[in-house]
Amino acid sequence: MEVVPFVVTYNSMSTGPCLNRCLEHLLGELPRSFGEAIERVELYPHCQTRDPIVPGLASMWDRFQTRLATLPFLRFRRTARLFEVTYVSQLEYREKLFGLTGEELSSAEFAMLCREFAAALLLVRCRLKPTDAFDLDALEEHLQQRLALLPPQWPPGSIAEAEPGVAAAKRGRVV
């Protein structure tokens, strides 16, 4: 199973080594397969940015904020064996994470993204049918083993743990 992450902001979409390191830790030594139903997973965490809004792009920022309230969005394309997850991430985008310098994630950000990715991967349970050839229990067990290697989550019961990828407005919380 191939997992590919793309961070989405109001005006960009990026991937990079910092995301791949999270997936390398999380997926570790995967079994050859969890089943034939899913060949590829695409993760689209939607992130706020620390950077100021680019002049002239305020309408894109407004549309992005409106879109965040509609997430998570899940799609399983059975014939393509593709599962897509779009969700609200707690990561704050900064260009240095994805630029040529390749700034590293802090240990807290690394652990948070690993937990978000695991929660997003397990959302496949919302789209799988009993007839789909996929061992969700084995995937969940594998992810739990890999998450156990991370430092404890602080604060306990954070948003990523409670309801992964659900916009704050849908949880009844204002951020």
Secondary structure as GFF3:
##gff-version 3
##sequence-region A 1 175
A	DSSP	beta_strand	2	5	.	.	.	ID=ss1
A	DSSP	beta_strand	7	8	.	.	.	ID=ss2
A	DSSP	beta_strand	13	14	.	.	.	ID=ss3
A	DSSP	alpha_helix	17	27	.	.	.	ID=ss4
A	DSSP	beta_strand	40	49	.	.	.	ID=ss5
A	DSSP	alpha_helix	58	68	.	.	.	ID=ss6
A	DSSP	beta_strand	73	77	.	.	.	ID=ss7
A	DSSP	beta_strand	82	93	.	.	.	ID=ss8
A	DSSP	alpha_helix	95	98	.	.	.	ID=ss9
A	DSSP	alpha_helix	107	122	.	.	.	ID=ss10
A	DSSP	three_ten_helix	123	126	.	.	.	ID=ss11
A	DSSP	alpha_helix	136	147	.	.	.	ID=ss12
A	DSSP	alpha_helix	159	162	.	.	.	ID=ss13
A	DSSP	alpha_helix	168	171	.	.	.	ID=ss14
###
